[in-house]
Amino acid sequence: MPRHPANADPALGAAVRRLREDQGLSMEALAYKAGVTLNTITRLELAQSEPGWMTVRKVADALDVSLVELARAVEAKR
């Protein structure tokens, strides 16, 4: 079982991955659209880091979902 930092949320990573895959985006394409590094997306999806607020906003914007929609997707993964 993978180890996650104390405050990392595996449900957030799973939700982002599902939304990304539903849109047919690669991790690289999402990183580019969000203006973040590929490493940031990788670590977010694998729950290896706790993303900052601006990162979450950038990712939601790049996925064309509101923060409310992202929160619902996260709750569905819990």
Secondary structure, DSSP 8 states (H G I E B T S, - for coil): -----TT--HHHHHHHHHHHHHTT--HHHHHHHHTS-HHHHHHHHTT-S---HHHHHHHHHHTT--HHHHHHHHHHT-
